[in-house]
Amino acid sequence: SEAGITADCFVFLNVPDEVLVERVVGRRTDPETGKIYHMTFSPPDDEEVLARLEQRSDDTEEKVKVRLEQFHTNVAAVKGSYEDISIDIDGTQKPDTVAESIRVALQEKL
């Protein structure tokens, strides 16, 4: 608010930590194309692509858990301050369903 900006709504995507860890740890990037794959949910069909995939150095289980601890600390402060304008969405659903849930919730809230 000091900058003259106020939020109309905060959207929180609720996903259990173990699901987030699985999503992040399985993520790989093709350095040639920049395309992102997931080793469980969307692996590449091409063996050549599979062989060149890279994992980000901070996408290890240990580092993700540290980031999640920091996130939970920070989000608790935000949620407490903006409870009256926050929306909680189940982030474990399919991406299209999550997007539709957000759209509907925003229409109802705003």
Z-matrix of the N, CA and C atoms (Angstrom, degrees):
N
C 1 1.455
C 2 1.523 1 111.64
N 3 1.332 2 118.49 1 -24.13
C 4 1.463 3 121.08 2 177.93
C 5 1.526 4 111.71 3 -61.40
N 6 1.324 5 116.83 4 -29.93
C 7 1.463 6 121.44 5 -179.31
C 8 1.524 7 111.43 6 -88.67
N 9 1.328 8 116.58 7 3.17
C 10 1.453 9 119.78 8 -178.86
C 11 1.514 10 113.53 9 81.42
N 12 1.318 11 116.39 10 16.03
C 13 1.460 12 121.37 11 179.96
C 14 1.518 13 108.33 12 -115.04
N 15 1.314 14 116.13 13 129.97
C 16 1.461 15 120.19 14 175.64
C 17 1.522 16 108.97 15 -125.86
N 18 1.303 17 115.35 16 145.89
C 19 1.464 18 120.83 17 -179.96
C 20 1.517 19 109.81 18 -85.49
N 21 1.313 20 115.12 19 139.84
C 22 1.458 21 120.91 20 173.47
C 23 1.518 22 110.72 21 -88.50
N 24 1.332 23 115.67 22 -28.29
C 25 1.451 24 119.76 23 -174.54
C 26 1.527 25 110.36 24 -162.27
N 27 1.324 26 116.29 25 145.08
C 28 1.455 27 122.74 26 170.29
C 29 1.517 28 107.49 27 -116.19
N 30 1.320 29 116.51 28 129.92
C 31 1.461 30 121.79 29 178.04
C 32 1.523 31 107.87 30 -106.90
N 33 1.313 32 116.05 31 123.10
C 34 1.455 33 122.24 32 178.07
C 35 1.520 34 108.94 33 -110.57
N 36 1.329 35 116.20 34 121.04
C 37 1.458 36 121.22 35 176.20
C 38 1.520 37 107.61 36 -92.28
N 39 1.308 38 116.50 37 112.45
C 40 1.460 39 121.49 38 -177.23
C 41 1.524 40 110.24 39 -88.13
N 42 1.322 41 115.21 40 117.56
C 43 1.458 42 122.63 41 179.17
C 44 1.524 43 106.93 42 -140.23
N 45 1.333 44 118.05 43 128.34
C 46 1.464 45 119.57 44 178.44
C 47 1.533 46 111.39 45 -58.68
N 48 1.319 47 115.89 46 146.20
C 49 1.464 48 120.91 47 -178.05
C 50 1.524 49 112.47 48 -54.81
N 51 1.328 50 117.25 49 -41.19
C 52 1.470 51 119.06 50 -177.33
C 53 1.532 52 111.58 51 -63.99
N 54 1.323 53 117.17 52 -32.35
C 55 1.468 54 121.08 53 176.73
C 56 1.527 55 109.65 54 -70.44
N 57 1.324 56 116.77 55 -42.96
C 58 1.469 57 120.26 56 178.46
C 59 1.526 58 111.23 57 -62.25
N 60 1.323 59 116.53 58 -42.46
C 61 1.463 60 120.24 59 178.80
C 62 1.528 61 109.61 60 -60.54
N 63 1.322 62 116.78 61 -45.63
C 64 1.468 63 120.54 62 179.51
C 65 1.527 64 111.21 63 -61.01
N 66 1.318 65 116.70 64 -42.46
C 67 1.464 66 120.60 65 -179.82
C 68 1.525 67 111.64 66 -63.43
N 69 1.321 68 116.78 67 -43.89
C 70 1.464 69 120.29 68 -175.48
C 71 1.530 70 111.73 69 -76.05
N 72 1.318 71 117.27 70 -44.38
C 73 1.462 72 120.77 71 -175.76
C 74 1.535 73 111.19 72 -65.42
N 75 1.315 74 117.55 73 -29.51
C 76 1.464 75 120.70 74 -179.93
C 77 1.518 76 114.58 75 -85.41
N 78 1.315 77 117.20 76 -3.63
C 79 1.469 78 121.60 77 -176.43
C 80 1.528 79 110.70 78 -75.29
N 81 1.330 80 115.20 79 136.37
C 82 1.466 81 121.74 80 176.14
C 83 1.525 82 108.64 81 -138.34
N 84 1.331 83 115.80 82 152.91
C 85 1.462 84 121.55 83 -179.63
C 86 1.518 85 109.95 84 -122.10
N 87 1.324 86 115.57 85 138.82
C 88 1.460 87 121.37 86 173.23
C 89 1.527 88 106.85 87 -84.34
N 90 1.334 89 118.28 88 113.73
C 91 1.464 90 120.03 89 -176.42
C 92 1.527 91 113.63 90 -66.52
N 93 1.319 92 117.54 91 -19.59
C 94 1.466 93 120.30 92 -179.70
C 95 1.521 94 112.50 93 -82.03
N 96 1.330 95 116.32 94 -37.71
C 97 1.469 96 119.70 95 -175.55
C 98 1.523 97 113.08 96 -109.01
N 99 1.338 98 116.81 97 -18.96
C 100 1.455 99 120.75 98 -175.87
C 101 1.519 100 113.00 99 81.07
N 102 1.325 101 117.41 100 -1.86
C 103 1.463 102 121.21 101 -179.12
C 104 1.525 103 109.92 102 -68.73
N 105 1.325 104 114.85 103 140.30
C 106 1.463 105 120.98 104 -179.61
C 107 1.525 106 109.06 105 -101.44
N 108 1.318 107 114.94 106 133.81
C 109 1.463 108 122.53 107 177.87
C 110 1.520 109 108.33 108 -120.69
N 111 1.325 110 115.33 109 166.76
C 112 1.464 111 120.98 110 171.07
C 113 1.517 112 106.69 111 -128.24
N 114 1.303 113 116.47 112 130.39
C 115 1.454 114 120.84 113 -173.15
C 116 1.526 115 113.25 114 -63.87
N 117 1.320 116 118.25 115 -24.24
C 118 1.460 117 121.52 116 178.31
C 119 1.525 118 111.75 117 -100.96
N 120 1.328 119 116.72 118 -47.78
C 121 1.462 120 121.41 119 -170.28
C 122 1.525 121 114.92 120 -89.27
N 123 1.321 122 118.05 121 -28.89
C 124 1.470 123 119.94 122 -179.60
C 125 1.529 124 110.97 123 -153.37
N 126 1.335 125 116.00 124 64.70
C 127 1.465 126 118.77 125 179.54
C 128 1.530 127 110.42 126 -72.30
N 129 1.331 128 117.05 127 157.41
C 130 1.464 129 118.87 128 177.76
C 131 1.525 130 110.73 129 -71.32
N 132 1.323 131 116.30 130 150.61
C 133 1.467 132 121.04 131 177.45
C 134 1.527 133 111.37 132 -80.88
N 135 1.305 134 116.14 133 -26.87
C 136 1.461 135 123.18 134 -173.58
C 137 1.531 136 110.54 135 -89.71
N 138 1.326 137 116.87 136 125.02
C 139 1.471 138 121.90 137 179.59
C 140 1.528 139 111.81 138 -62.13
N 141 1.326 140 116.84 139 -33.59
C 142 1.468 141 120.91 140 179.45
C 143 1.528 142 110.51 141 -65.15
N 144 1.325 143 115.71 142 -41.99
C 145 1.466 144 120.57 143 177.33
C 146 1.526 145 109.23 144 -65.45
N 147 1.314 146 116.35 145 -45.06
C 148 1.463 147 121.22 146 -179.86
C 149 1.535 148 111.05 147 -55.78
N 150 1.315 149 116.49 148 -41.15
C 151 1.467 150 121.06 149 -176.77
C 152 1.528 151 112.80 150 -66.87
N 153 1.324 152 117.95 151 -26.79
C 154 1.472 153 119.23 152 -176.53
C 155 1.533 154 113.67 153 -100.01
N 156 1.321 155 117.78 154 0.93
C 157 1.459 156 120.06 155 -179.13
C 158 1.523 157 110.90 156 -62.84
N 159 1.325 158 114.36 157 145.28
C 160 1.463 159 121.06 158 179.72
C 161 1.522 160 110.24 159 -123.60
N 162 1.325 161 114.75 160 147.37
C 163 1.461 162 121.21 161 175.21
C 164 1.523 163 108.09 162 -106.38
N 165 1.322 164 116.40 163 136.05
C 166 1.466 165 119.89 164 176.25
C 167 1.524 166 109.32 165 -62.77
N 168 1.310 167 115.63 166 145.53
C 169 1.465 168 120.18 167 -177.06
C 170 1.526 169 112.69 168 -64.19
N 171 1.328 170 117.69 169 -25.47
C 172 1.468 171 119.89 170 -179.70
C 173 1.525 172 112.91 171 -97.02
N 174 1.323 173 117.11 172 11.99
C 175 1.461 174 120.76 173 178.06
C 176 1.526 175 112.30 174 -98.20
N 177 1.320 176 117.17 175 30.71
C 178 1.460 177 120.75 176 174.47
C 179 1.526 178 108.53 177 -88.64
N 180 1.310 179 116.04 178 157.67
C 181 1.465 180 120.27 179 -178.41
C 182 1.527 181 111.52 180 -57.70
N 183 1.310 182 117.34 181 -42.73
C 184 1.462 183 120.91 182 -178.25
C 185 1.529 184 111.42 183 -62.57
N 186 1.319 185 116.45 184 -46.04
C 187 1.463 186 120.21 185 -177.94
C 188 1.524 187 111.84 186 -70.68
N 189 1.319 188 116.84 187 -34.90
C 190 1.466 189 120.01 188 177.97
C 191 1.525 190 109.62 189 -65.15
N 192 1.311 191 117.45 190 -41.20
C 193 1.468 192 120.55 191 179.86
C 194 1.526 193 111.41 192 -63.57
N 195 1.326 194 117.45 193 -37.32
C 196 1.469 195 120.81 194 176.21
C 197 1.528 196 109.65 195 -64.85
N 198 1.328 197 117.03 196 -44.02
C 199 1.468 198 120.39 197 178.95
C 200 1.524 199 110.67 198 -62.46
N 201 1.327 200 116.82 199 -38.55
C 202 1.464 201 120.06 200 179.00
C 203 1.529 202 111.61 201 -66.07
N 204 1.319 203 117.79 202 -38.84
C 205 1.468 204 120.35 203 176.81
C 206 1.522 205 110.43 204 -60.09
N 207 1.324 206 116.46 205 -44.76
C 208 1.468 207 120.83 206 178.22
C 209 1.528 208 110.37 207 -63.09
N 210 1.314 209 116.26 208 -42.33
C 211 1.462 210 120.93 209 178.98
C 212 1.524 211 110.65 210 -59.25
N 213 1.325 212 117.19 211 -48.95
C 214 1.468 213 120.39 212 -177.75
C 215 1.530 214 111.26 213 -61.12
N 216 1.307 215 117.22 214 -38.21
C 217 1.466 216 120.77 215 177.16
C 218 1.524 217 110.71 216 -62.99
N 219 1.322 218 116.33 217 -47.16
C 220 1.466 219 120.89 218 -177.94
C 221 1.521 220 112.94 219 -70.18
N 222 1.323 221 116.99 220 -40.60
C 223 1.464 222 119.43 221 -175.84
C 224 1.527 223 111.19 222 -70.49
N 225 1.316 224 117.32 223 -29.25
C 226 1.462 225 119.78 224 178.46
C 227 1.526 226 110.54 225 -61.15
N 228 1.312 227 117.02 226 -40.28
C 229 1.467 228 120.92 227 178.87
C 230 1.522 229 111.10 228 -66.47
N 231 1.310 230 116.74 229 -41.77
C 232 1.469 231 120.84 230 179.72
C 233 1.520 232 110.38 231 -66.27
N 234 1.321 233 116.53 232 -47.33
C 235 1.468 234 119.85 233 -178.50
C 236 1.523 235 111.23 234 -59.76
N 237 1.312 236 116.35 235 -41.93
C 238 1.455 237 119.48 236 -179.73
C 239 1.514 238 112.94 237 -64.18
N 240 1.309 239 116.60 238 -35.91
C 241 1.465 240 121.07 239 -177.85
C 242 1.521 241 113.58 240 -79.40
N 243 1.322 242 116.36 241 -25.80
C 244 1.467 243 120.06 242 -173.20
C 245 1.526 244 112.79 243 -124.58
N 246 1.310 245 115.59 244 30.83
C 247 1.458 246 120.40 245 -176.41
C 248 1.527 247 112.54 246 -56.50
N 249 1.322 248 116.58 247 -35.43
C 250 1.466 249 120.13 248 -176.70
C 251 1.526 250 113.42 249 -73.35
N 252 1.336 251 118.36 250 -15.29
C 253 1.465 252 119.47 251 179.24
C 254 1.532 253 111.96 252 -121.38
N 255 1.323 254 116.83 253 18.36
C 256 1.462 255 118.82 254 -178.48
C 257 1.524 256 111.57 255 -99.22
N 258 1.319 257 113.97 256 151.89
C 259 1.460 258 122.81 257 178.56
C 260 1.526 259 106.79 258 -127.21
N 261 1.321 260 116.34 259 132.68
C 262 1.459 261 121.16 260 176.24
C 263 1.521 262 109.32 261 -105.41
N 264 1.324 263 115.57 262 129.73
C 265 1.460 264 122.45 263 -178.53
C 266 1.526 265 108.34 264 -124.70
N 267 1.330 266 116.07 265 140.15
C 268 1.460 267 121.49 266 175.45
C 269 1.525 268 108.46 267 -74.00
N 270 1.314 269 117.07 268 107.51
C 271 1.453 270 121.85 269 -177.83
C 272 1.512 271 114.29 270 -86.61
N 273 1.333 272 117.65 271 6.65
C 274 1.462 273 120.12 272 178.86
C 275 1.522 274 111.93 273 -89.76
N 276 1.311 275 116.96 274 -5.67
C 277 1.460 276 121.25 275 -179.43
C 278 1.528 277 110.15 276 -76.49
N 279 1.321 278 116.11 277 173.41
C 280 1.466 279 120.99 278 175.99
C 281 1.527 280 108.55 279 -63.22
N 282 1.341 281 117.34 280 148.54
C 283 1.470 282 120.48 281 -177.43
C 284 1.531 283 114.53 282 -51.72
N 285 1.314 284 117.85 283 -41.99
C 286 1.468 285 119.85 284 179.31
C 287 1.526 286 111.47 285 -63.90
N 288 1.326 287 116.26 286 -37.85
C 289 1.459 288 120.92 287 179.31
C 290 1.523 289 110.47 288 -69.28
N 291 1.324 290 117.16 289 -40.24
C 292 1.468 291 121.02 290 176.82
C 293 1.522 292 109.75 291 -60.88
N 294 1.327 293 116.48 292 -46.31
C 295 1.468 294 120.64 293 -179.71
C 296 1.525 295 111.00 294 -60.59
N 297 1.312 296 117.11 295 -42.56
C 298 1.468 297 120.59 296 179.42
C 299 1.527 298 110.64 297 -67.17
N 300 1.313 299 117.79 298 -39.62
C 301 1.465 300 121.09 299 177.67
C 302 1.522 301 110.90 300 -61.80
N 303 1.317 302 116.72 301 -40.52
C 304 1.466 303 121.01 302 177.59
C 305 1.523 304 110.06 303 -64.59
N 306 1.329 305 116.17 304 -46.06
C 307 1.467 306 120.33 305 -179.12
C 308 1.526 307 111.06 306 -58.27
N 309 1.321 308 116.62 307 -47.96
C 310 1.466 309 121.57 308 -179.19
C 311 1.528 310 110.60 309 -63.70
N 312 1.326 311 116.93 310 -45.58
C 313 1.468 312 120.75 311 -178.84
C 314 1.525 313 111.41 312 -62.85
N 315 1.327 314 116.94 313 -39.98
C 316 1.466 315 119.98 314 178.63
C 317 1.521 316 111.42 315 -66.45
N 318 1.324 317 117.00 316 -39.38
C 319 1.468 318 119.74 317 177.63
C 320 1.521 319 110.72 318 -61.76
N 321 1.323 320 116.28 319 -40.57
C 322 1.464 321 120.19 320 -179.80
C 323 1.527 322 111.41 321 -70.76
N 324 1.329 323 116.86 322 -36.06
C 325 1.464 324 121.73 323 -175.07
C 326 1.528 325 112.43 324 -78.94
N 327 1.323 326 116.13 325 -38.27
C 328 1.461 327 119.71 326 -173.97
C 329 1.476 328 109.58 327 -99.64
